[in-house]
Amino acid sequence: MSYNSKNYTEQGGEKTVIGGTLEIAEGASVTGLPVAANQVNSTATDAAGLVTDFNALLAKLKAAGLMTDD
């Protein structure tokens, strides 16, 4: 009988596969993830202004690599 682990690091250490649930315990930290630039709170007073603010947020998420480009 053999056992296949859901979680493993490939030879050479370049890739780790998580096949189950990854739980980050309280107080733990994760480094190296992309971070989007700050988007200030909207002060829009009409729909057009809100669209402008929302599109700025989308652009920042895309620039940080958190969302794919169009």
C-alpha positions in Angstrom: 0.0 0.0 0.0 1.3 3.5 -0.8 0.3 6.9 0.3 -0.1 10.0 -1.9 0.1 13.3 -0.1 -2.2 16.1 -1.2 0.4 18.6 -0.1 4.0 18.3 -1.4 7.0 20.2 -2.6 8.4 19.2 -5.9 12.0 18.2 -6.2 14.2 21.3 -6.2 11.8 23.2 -4.0 10.5 25.5 -6.8 6.9 24.6 -6.5 4.7 23.6 -3.5 1.3 22.1 -4.2 -1.6 22.4 -1.6 -4.2 19.9 -2.5 -6.3 20.4 0.7 -7.2 23.4 2.7 -4.5 26.0 3.6 -5.3 27.5 7.0 -3.4 30.5 8.2 -3.5 30.5 12.0 -4.3 33.7 14.0 -1.1 35.6 14.5 0.6 34.1 11.5 1.8 36.1 8.6 2.3 35.6 4.8 4.9 37.5 2.9 5.5 38.0 -0.8 1.9 38.5 -2.0 1.1 41.4 -4.2 -0.5 44.5 -2.7 -2.6 47.0 -4.5 -2.1 50.7 -4.2 -4.5 52.4 -1.8 -7.8 53.6 -3.2 -9.2 56.5 -1.3 -12.9 56.5 -0.3 -15.1 57.7 -3.0 -16.5 61.2 -2.6 -18.6 60.9 -5.8 -21.8 62.8 -5.9 -23.2 61.2 -9.1 -23.0 57.9 -11.0 -20.3 59.2 -13.4 -18.1 60.1 -10.5 -18.6 56.7 -8.9 -17.7 55.0 -12.2 -14.5 57.0 -12.3 -13.6 56.0 -8.8 -14.5 52.4 -9.4 -12.4 52.2 -12.6 -9.5 53.7 -10.6 -9.8 50.8 -8.2 -9.9 48.2 -11.0 -6.8 49.7 -12.5 -4.9 49.5 -9.2 -6.0 45.8 -8.8 -4.8 45.0 -12.3 -1.5 46.9 -11.8 -0.8 44.9 -8.6 -1.5 41.6 -10.5 -4.5 40.8 -8.4 -6.8 40.9 -11.4 -6.1 40.1 -15.0 -6.1 42.8 -17.7 -8.9 43.1 -20.1 
